[in-house]
Amino acid sequence: MADYSVLLSQDDFLFHFNNLLLAEGRNATYLFYEVENSPGLTGLFKNDLDHAEIKLKSFMESLPPGRHTITCYISWSPCADCSNQLVEFLRREKNITLRIFVSRIYYYYDIENQEGLQSLRDAGMEIKVMHEEEFEHCWKTFVDHQQREFPGWDDLDDNS
């Protein structure tokens, strides 16, 4: 499950969420989430034995009955398998609305990953590439920024 008390370090955020075109060495996936109709219900998942999206799915399954809108900010878009599992979940759970903002597209040239992202969109999920506004929101909400302003990086807007 998520650790609600831990914020991501500035260095980890700037390294893993930087939307470089060639993101060598960025093998970890970080996923921030917030449940919009439950103020303060936010968290962070990181891939390890399970992908971050599968941890998110388990979290969503544990929510109390009722309508929930969940917004996620993720360093890599879901792979084909995670996309398919999220689609199956969203088809079963009509009371959950999921929005995902991604920093980078995971193996964008892989046809299965493209089809997985398309199936998420076709299932009614909003999925978009992060822009400066979303990066700054993550910085302020999920990062131990120590009162420091979001520094951005070269080509942030171009790579979005």
Number of C-alpha atoms within 10 A of each C-alpha: 11 16 10 13 8 12 17 18 15 17 12 12 20 18 15 21 23 21 27 18 12 8 13 7 8 13 11 14 19 21 24 25 22 19 19 13 11 11 8 10 12 20 22 24 23 20 15 10 7 10 19 24 25 18 20 23 15 13 14 17 13 9 12 8 9 8 13 18 14 20 19 22 27 28 27 24 26 27 21 22 15 20 24 18 15 23 21 13 16 19 12 10 13 11 13 20 16 20 17 21 22 24 24 24 19 16 15 13 9 11 11 15 22 18 15 21 24 15 17 24 16 11 14 14 19 14 19 15 18 23 17 14 9 15 23 17 13 20 23 16 16 23 21 16 17 9 7 10 10 17 10 14 12 11 12 16 12 10 15 16
